[in-house]
């Protein structure tokens, strides 16, 4: 696995609440009994823990603008982090209300805007546990060691602590785990193998298997047996908004499917504001 300090970004996840409940959300939205909202003291503590980290620092959710203290959080980012190193992920909630604040706090090219209105959006089914569908334990380990999420995406800081992988954080929190590393100086200088029980979360994740992505407009999550049991109290599961996945994968299947597999390309365009949608896709403004 890639050392955390080599990643270009670390996310501060201030909430896992969201205005959307997209299919196979990589933040497990829809499975939480109660969303979290990071307090301002923890936001400051998270930023302080990243002192001397060379990459960018992201403000993320869920939907970060749902946080009741979003303006205060932006003020902390403005005070503590150079503008060229601040990033924002948003679905555009209260965009008109917060537009000036957002442009003041973040450079446009460092805003990832996705209101999920585009019909070509897709998500990978992360809640298909690798341990359920890849019987070969050595193969599972090799796949996890080369996980595209851990290499391409980000470590993260949540109210429950620091995680070497943002998807591992989401899965752990959705399942009631609290395996975050303490928010402390230089935590990001550790390598993933030092994160103890967090590594076990990878067995509950399907990121490394080329199952195939589904539309983020679907009405259900794809999930495997062991995760279904762990999430039996989730609202999505209780309402039957899931599809059970049981197909087994071997080495030859995975190699064959992986040749053209690019799960990180979850839509065909980049957007930094609502205006980018009609310009690129012909969609509504």
C-alpha positions in Angstrom: 0.0 0.0 0.0 1.0 3.6 -0.6 2.4 5.6 2.4 -0.1 8.3 3.4 2.4 11.1 3.0 2.7 10.3 -0.7 -1.0 11.1 -1.3 -1.8 14.4 -2.8 -4.8 15.1 -0.5 -6.1 14.3 2.9 -9.9 14.8 3.6 -11.4 16.3 6.7 -14.9 14.8 6.8 -17.0 17.3 8.7 -20.3 15.3 8.3 -21.7 12.2 6.7 -25.1 13.7 6.2 -26.1 14.3 2.6 -29.0 15.7 0.5 -28.8 12.7 -1.8 -29.0 8.9 -1.3 -27.2 7.7 -4.3 -26.8 4.1 -5.1 -23.6 2.5 -3.8 -22.4 5.8 -2.2 -18.8 5.6 -1.2 -19.8 7.3 2.1 -22.5 4.7 2.8 -25.1 7.5 2.9 -28.5 6.0 3.7 -27.1 3.4 6.1 -26.5 5.7 9.1 -29.0 5.7 11.9 -27.7 9.2 12.8 -25.3 11.4 10.9 -22.3 13.0 12.5 -21.3 16.7 12.5 -17.7 17.5 13.5 -17.3 20.2 16.1 -15.2 23.2 15.4 -12.6 22.2 18.0 -12.0 18.9 16.2 -11.8 20.7 12.8 -9.0 22.8 14.2 -7.4 19.8 15.8 -7.6 17.9 12.5 -5.8 20.8 10.6 -3.2 21.1 13.3 -2.4 17.3 13.0 -1.5 17.9 9.4 1.2 20.4 10.1 4.0 20.0 7.5 1.9 17.6 5.4 2.9 18.5 1.9 -0.4 17.8 0.1 -3.7 19.6 -0.1 -6.4 19.4 2.6 -10.0 18.7 1.6 -13.3 19.7 3.1 -15.7 16.9 2.5 -18.9 15.1 3.6 -21.4 13.7 3.0 -22.4 17.2 2.0 -20.2 19.6 3.9 -22.6 22.6 3.4 -25.2 20.7 5.4 -23.0 21.3 8.5 -24.8 24.0 10.5 -21.4 25.7 11.1 -20.2 25.6 7.5 -19.3 29.3 7.4 -17.3 28.9 10.6 -15.5 25.9 9.1 -14.6 27.9 6.0 -13.3 30.7 8.3 -11.0 28.2 10.0 -9.8 26.9 6.6 -9.1 30.5 5.5 -7.1 31.1 8.6 -5.1 27.9 8.9 -4.5 26.7 5.3 -3.1 28.5 2.2 -5.9 28.9 -0.4 -3.9 27.0 -3.0 -4.0 24.0 -0.7 -7.7 24.0 0.2 -10.2 21.7 -1.7 -14.0 21.3 -1.5 -16.3 18.4 -2.4 -20.0 19.4 -2.7 -23.3 18.5 -4.4 -24.2 22.2 -4.4 -26.5 22.4 -1.5 -27.2 26.1 -0.7 -24.9 27.0 -3.6 -26.5 30.4 -4.2 -26.5 31.2 -0.5 -22.8 30.2 0.0 -21.4 31.0 -3.4 -19.5 34.1 -2.4 -18.1 32.3 0.7 -17.1 29.2 -1.4 -15.3 31.4 -4.1 -13.6 33.3 -1.3 -12.4 30.1 0.4 -11.6 27.9 -2.5 -9.9 28.2 -5.9 -12.4 27.1 -8.6 -10.2 24.4 -10.0 -10.0 22.9 -6.4 -13.7 22.5 -6.1 -15.3 19.2 -7.1 -18.9 19.8 -7.8 -21.3 16.9 -8.4 -25.0 17.3 -7.8 -25.6 13.8 -9.3 -28.0 15.1 -11.9 -26.0 13.8 -14.8 -27.3 10.4 -16.0 -23.8 9.1 -16.8 -22.7 9.1 -13.1 -21.8 5.7 -11.7 -20.6 4.2 -8.4 -18.6 1.1 -7.5 -20.3 -1.4 -5.1 -18.0 -1.0 -2.2 -20.3 -2.9 0.2 -19.6 -6.2 -1.5 -17.0 -7.7 0.9 -13.9 -9.2 -0.7 -13.9 -11.9 1.9 -17.4 -13.0 0.7 -16.6 -13.3 -3.0 -12.9 -14.0 -3.3 -12.3 -17.4 -1.5 -8.5 -17.3 -2.1 -7.0 -15.4 0.9 -3.6 -14.9 -0.8 -5.4 -13.4 -3.8 -7.4 -11.1 -1.6 -4.3 -9.9 0.1 -2.5 -9.1 -3.2 -5.6 -7.2 -4.4 -5.8 -5.2 -1.2 -2.1 -4.4 -1.3 -2.7 -2.8 -4.7 -6.1 -1.2 -4.1 -6.8 1.7 -6.5 -8.8 3.6 -3.9 -5.8 3.8 -1.5 -3.5 4.9 -4.3 -5.7 7.4 -6.1 -8.0 8.8 -3.4 -7.3 9.9 0.1 -6.8 9.2 3.8 -9.3 11.0 6.0 -10.0 12.5 9.4 -13.4 12.0 11.0 -14.8 12.8 14.4 -13.9 9.2 15.2 -10.3 9.6 14.3 -7.9 9.3 11.3 -8.1 6.6 8.7 -5.5 5.5 6.1 -8.4 5.2 3.5 -11.5 7.4 3.2 -13.6 4.4 2.1 -12.4 2.3 5.0 -13.5 5.2 7.3 -17.0 5.3 5.7 -17.5 1.5 6.0 -16.2 1.4 9.6 -18.5 4.2 10.8 -21.5 2.8 9.0 -21.0 -0.5 10.8 -20.6 1.1 14.2 -16.9 0.6 14.4 -14.7 3.3 16.0 -11.3 2.2 14.7 -10.0 5.6 13.9 -6.4 6.5 14.9 -6.1 9.4 17.4 -6.0 12.8 15.8 -2.5 13.6 16.7 0.6 15.2 15.3 2.3 13.3 12.5 -0.3 10.5 12.3 -0.1 10.9 8.5 3.6 9.8 8.6 2.5 6.3 9.4 2.2 3.6 6.7 -1.1 1.7 6.4 0.2 -1.5 8.0 0.6 0.5 11.3 -3.1 1.2 11.5 -3.9 -2.2 13.2 -7.6 -3.1 13.0 -8.3 -0.7 10.3 -6.7 -3.1 7.8 -9.4 -5.6 8.6 -12.0 -3.2 7.1 -10.5 -3.9 3.7 -11.9 -7.4 3.9 -15.4 -5.8 4.1 -14.8 -3.7 1.0 -15.2 -4.6 -2.6 -13.1 -1.9 -4.2 -10.5 -4.3 -5.5 -12.9 -6.6 -7.4 -13.9 -5.6 -11.0 -17.6 -6.2 -10.3 -18.7 -3.4 -12.6 -20.1 0.0 -11.7 -23.9 0.8 -11.5 -25.7 4.1 -12.1 -25.7 6.3 -9.1 -29.4 6.9 -9.9 -30.3 3.3 -9.1 -32.7 2.7 -6.1 -30.6 0.1 -4.3 -27.1 -0.7 -3.0 -25.3 -3.9 -4.1 -24.2 -5.7 -0.9 -22.8 -9.1 0.1 -23.9 -11.5 2.8 -21.6 -10.6 5.7 -22.1 -6.8 5.2 -25.8 -7.3 4.9 -25.8 -8.9 8.4 -23.6 -6.1 9.8 -25.9 -3.4 8.3 -29.2 -5.1 9.1 -30.4 -2.1 11.2 -29.6 0.4 8.4 -32.6 2.3 7.0 -31.7 1.3 3.4 -31.6 -2.4 4.4 -34.9 -2.1 6.4 -36.6 -0.6 3.4 -35.3 -3.3 1.1 -33.2 -1.0 -1.0 -30.4 -3.5 -1.7 -29.5 -6.3 -4.0 -27.6 -9.3 -2.6 -24.4 -10.2 -4.5 -23.0 -13.7 -4.3 -20.9 -14.4 -7.4 -17.5 -15.8 -6.6 -14.3 -14.5 -8.2 -11.0 -16.3 -9.0 -7.7 -15.0 -10.3 -8.5 -15.6 -14.0 -11.8 -13.8 -13.7 -10.3 -10.8 -12.0 -7.4 -10.5 -14.5 -9.8 -10.8 -17.5 -12.2 -8.2 -16.2 -9.5 -5.8 -15.0 -8.0 -5.1 -18.4 -10.5 -2.4 -19.3 -11.7 -1.7 -15.7 -11.4 2.0 -14.6 -13.6 2.4 -11.5 -12.1 5.8 -10.7 -13.7 7.3 -13.8 -17.1 7.7 -12.3 -18.3 10.3 -14.8 -17.2 11.6 -18.2 -16.5 15.2 -17.3 -15.1 17.5 -14.6 -17.3 20.1 -12.9 -16.2 22.9 -10.5 -19.6 24.7 -10.3 -23.2 24.3 -11.4 -22.4 26.2 -14.6 -20.1 23.4 -15.8 -23.0 21.0 -16.1 -25.0 22.6 -19.0 -21.7 23.6 -20.7 -20.4 20.1 -20.8 -23.4 17.8 -20.8 -26.3 19.9 -22.2 -28.1 19.4 -18.9 -30.3 21.9 -17.1 -28.7 24.8 -15.3 
